[in-house]
Amino acid sequence: MYHIIVNKMAGNGKGLRMWKEAEKYLEEKNVTYLVSFTEYAGHAGELIENIDENLIHAVVVVGGDGTIHEVVNKLVHKKVALGIVPAGSGNDLARSLGVPFAVEGALSRILKGSYQLIDVPKVEEEHYISIAGLGFDGKVAEVTNRSRSKRLLNKLGLGDLSYVLNIFRVLFTYQPSDVSIEVDEKFYKFQDVWLIAVANLPYYGGGIMICPDACGTDGELDICVVSGIGRWELLFVFPLAFRGRHIKHRNVTMFRGASIKISPSSSMVMQCDGEIVQNKTADFSVDENALKIF
Ligand SMILES: Nc1ncnc2c1ncn2[C@@H]1O[C@H](COP(=O)(O)OP(=O)(O)OP(=O)(O)O)[C@@H](O)[C@H]1O
């Protein structure tokens, strides 16, 4: 049986609209399912905390990357597969995996039943599926989630605009840090680091292809470091990242590895799949082939 988890509030109400469409489609196809609706942050994880693996063969999220992130943390190394009907504002996991954005396409992919095994990275005990970021992107996520303008813009259906506004706000106040990075026992030192992305898959931030070659089945993580760059130049490089063309820029360094330790000289805000995490250290590893995903 499918357990469907719906975040009605995802994507400024897109979750509810897409669920209504999904409900009709599932009825037409005579699919048996159990459905639950999230009511607060953290609820999706709680709903499947004690999942009966003999009864439920797949969890389907109708929601965004934040809801998926909670579910991933409960499904790692389980028999239960994950399906997604992308209804968030960013939908970067769907973009990376080529999941259709329309309800019918996304559901028919799930109902076909063929899954792949995907790697799941972790930083300390926190798993994530797409990208973890330290620095500038973490700060933008933190400021946006706290800001009153987000709530107001969400009500007006302009939620994405709050990210853009905060990118500018953070750009002119952010203080870069010096950072030591250990990748598979090789040691690197960077000055004036703006951001470090540690990626299982290519996309974050609603379509930014920060690590174009990241592959969720190679047992490794791709790392992008942006350092030693002026504020105005960063503003110029930023749009290139929507097509992955930033990687040739002289202030951008790309690596790949399975075990990564990041030590900044001053604290850097960390986000995993867009959710802020309060870790003391940033030691990354990969659980290979740890999640079944449609
Ligand atoms: N009923 C609810 N009311 C408020 N917040 C909720 C509710 N249900 C879940 N949440 C929380 O809302 C946050 C955002 O949800 P989600 O990621 O699904 O959508 P999104 O932010 O619009 O999409 P994306 O992450 O793709 O940009 C998550 O952290 C989730 O835990």
The ligand as a MOL file (V3000), in Angstrom:
LIG
                    3D

  0  0  0     0  0            999 V3000
M  V30 BEGIN CTAB
M  V30 COUNTS 31 33 0 0 0
M  V30 BEGIN ATOM
M  V30 1 N 0.6580 22.4420 7.4610 0
M  V30 2 C 1.8420 23.0620 7.5120 0
M  V30 3 N 1.9120 24.3720 7.8590 0
M  V30 4 C 3.0900 25.0100 7.8860 0
M  V30 5 N 4.2970 24.4370 7.5930 0
M  V30 6 C 4.2890 23.1560 7.2420 0
M  V30 7 C 3.0650 22.4010 7.1740 0
M  V30 8 N 3.3690 21.1490 6.7850 0
M  V30 9 C 4.7320 21.1100 6.6280 0
M  V30 10 N 5.2810 22.2980 6.8970 0
M  V30 11 C 6.7170 22.6680 6.7640 0
M  V30 12 O 6.8230 23.6010 5.6790 0
M  V30 13 C 8.1630 23.6130 5.1860 0
M  V30 14 C 8.1970 23.8260 3.6950 0
M  V30 15 O 7.5050 22.8210 3.0400 0
M  V30 16 P 7.9220 22.2170 1.6180 0
M  V30 17 O 9.3570 22.0330 1.5070 0
M  V30 18 O 7.0450 21.0320 1.4060 0
M  V30 19 O 7.4410 23.3240 0.6000 0
M  V30 20 P 8.2120 24.5390 -0.0670 0
M  V30 21 O 9.1270 25.1890 0.9200 0
M  V30 22 O 7.1900 25.3790 -0.7050 0
M  V30 23 O 9.0330 23.8230 -1.2030 0
M  V30 24 P 10.6030 23.7410 -1.5670 0
M  V30 25 O 11.2950 23.2110 -0.3440 0
M  V30 26 O 10.6810 22.7780 -2.7290 0
M  V30 27 O 11.0150 25.1230 -1.9340 0
M  V30 28 C 8.7700 22.2960 5.6120 0
M  V30 29 O 9.8320 22.5680 6.5220 0
M  V30 30 C 7.6360 21.5620 6.3050 0
M  V30 31 O 8.0850 20.8220 7.3820 0
M  V30 END ATOM
M  V30 BEGIN BOND
M  V30 1 1 1 2
M  V30 2 1 2 3
M  V30 3 2 2 7
M  V30 4 2 3 4
M  V30 5 1 4 5
M  V30 6 2 5 6
M  V30 7 1 6 7
M  V30 8 1 6 10
M  V30 9 1 7 8
M  V30 10 2 8 9
M  V30 11 1 9 10
M  V30 12 1 10 11
M  V30 13 1 11 12
M  V30 14 1 11 30
M  V30 15 1 12 13
M  V30 16 1 13 14
M  V30 17 1 13 28
M  V30 18 1 14 15
M  V30 19 1 15 16
M  V30 20 2 16 17
M  V30 21 1 16 18
M  V30 22 1 16 19
M  V30 23 1 19 20
M  V30 24 2 20 21
M  V30 25 1 20 22
M  V30 26 1 20 23
M  V30 27 1 23 24
M  V30 28 2 24 25
M  V30 29 1 24 26
M  V30 30 1 24 27
M  V30 31 1 28 29
M  V30 32 1 28 30
M  V30 33 1 30 31
M  V30 END BOND
M  V30 END CTAB
M  END
